[in-house]
Amino acid sequence: MATLQKLPSGNWRAQFHIVGRDGKRHRKSVTAPTRWEAERLAAEFAEKAAQEASRFTVAQALRGYINLKKNVLSPSTIRGYEGILKHRLQSIMNTDIHDLTSFDLQKAINEDALTVGRKSISEAKNLLVTALKLYGVHLELNVTLPPKKPKIKNLPTAAQVIKMVRGTDIELPCMLALWLSLRVSEVRGLQFQDLKDGVLTIRRSKLYLGGEDVVRDVNKTFTSTRQLVLPEYLIKLIEAVPHESDEDFIVPVNYQIIRKHLKKLAEANGYTLTFHDLRHLNASVMLMLGIPDKYAMERGGWATNTTLKSVYQHTFDEERRKVDEQIDGFFNALLNE
């Protein structure tokens, strides 16, 4: 609805808002000799703008959605969206969103299936559907995604990993991930102030994006912010790191160095191993030890629909400490082998 105002000149000005292709509201105004002419011009302008805003390409819709979400989604998520815009579903990027059909999308999916798997294509399709909903376009899609391919990966055991990294320059980050189930961004985001009375608080992340570090005062998910009782072995490793301030990072090592050194170590020992695999190994250890899902998810900071119940279900300190002692006992035994 336009706001009308009579100007000192005697003309009338109508001010109103339109939604642009970027998904944002923009203020516009028109001026006319009479009130009714200003109202008519405003209505005509708004109608034309609405038509123009609704007629744009898939690429423009995705770009508008990404720009709109830039300040509320994590940098890694935005980076993933940018990658989809640049590399996925390329044959439909110049298609008008109102002309897009299931046939067009299936053709784009088939082309992507030559180079990437089901997960990447599914993420691209979901982003497309979500972005178009923002602009009032609800697609009734009938497309087929590539089949799921089982991933068979033979990982070294926890004992083999400990033997491999012990005494190296990446022992601390690797042991934090293997023992505590921390993500690499959580490991690199730890500061000395986060360790108090033997309890480590995971409260921030340091991501490597676009060739530079980005520090965020939040973790990947709500449940990722957590506290873990540290075993003596990890405390000593941390205390051995020189630092001048409590705000210094516990693991000041560049992400690329951690990745390259771990890859080199693994290959030298005949393994195929990524840093994130250490988190998977921790989950396997907890499964082997029979740790209840509730405690395992709490330690690892995993968030699923079932963990929502944890808002009403609280773990008892005594029981939680037994879980910590059981896991610490396992890893301490490996250190003494």
Buried (B, 14 or more C-beta within 10 A) or exposed (E): EBEBBEEEEEBBBBBBBBBBBBBEEEEBBBBBEEBEBBBBBBBEBBEEBEEEBBEBBBBBBBBBBBEBBEEEBBBBBBBBBBEBBEEBBBBBBEBBBEEBBEEBBBBBBBBBBEEBBBEBBBBBBEBBBEBBEBBEBEBEEEBEBBEEEEEEEEBBEBBBBBBBBEEEEBBBBBBBBBBBBBBBBBBBBBBBEBBEEEEBBBBBBBBBBEEEBBEBEEBBEEBBBBEBBBBEBBEEBBEEEEBEEEEEBBBEBEBEEBBEBBBEBBEEEEBEBBBEBBBBBBBEBBEEEEBEEBBBBBBBBBBEEEBEEBEEEEBEEEEBEEBBEBBBEBBBEBEEE
